Amino acid sequence: MFFSAPAASARSVRQRTSLLRSHDHMQSHPTRLMILVAGPYRSGTGDDPAKLAANVAAMEAFAMPLFRAGHVPLVGEWLGLPLATLAGSVRIGDAAFEEVFHPIAERLLERCDALLRVGGASEGADRLVAVARARGLAVYHALREVPGCEATAA
C-alpha cells in the first residue's frame, strides 16, 4: 500500500520556506551584529549582592540601545549566572562558579561579531577583550563607536 502524506509534505515546504525567508532577512541586514557586552561583575564589589546586581544592570543598560540599532545584544551574565547555579555553585567564586562563569563568555565570543567593553576595571572583561581581538572581532569601547549607534552619547 502506498502512503502519501501531502499535509506533512506541505508543512515541510512551508517550514523550509520560512527558514529561507529568515535567512534572507538576516542577509539583508549586513550591519546586524551579535555583540557581547563585557564589563565589571565582581570587581570592586566584595561580592556584595547589591553591588553585583548594579554591575549587571550597568551592562544591561547597553542592551536596548544595541537592539534598537538593529543588533543582537548579549550580556554574559545572562547565561553565566544561571549556568553556575546549574553547575552547583552556592556562592560567587566557588569551584562550580569558576568552572562555567568566564568560560561561557569566551564560548559566546565564538558566535559573536563584536564585543562592547564598558565600565571600569575588570580582569575578566579585559581578558574577553584580548580573546575578541585574538579572534579578529571588532572591539568597541563606547556605544557611539558601534555601527548604528553613532548618535548615542554613551
Summary of the structure (lengths in Angstrom):
residues: 154
radius of gyration: 19.8
end to end distance: 68.2
largest distance: 72.6
contacts: 432
relative contact order: 0.17
helix: 53%
strand: 10%
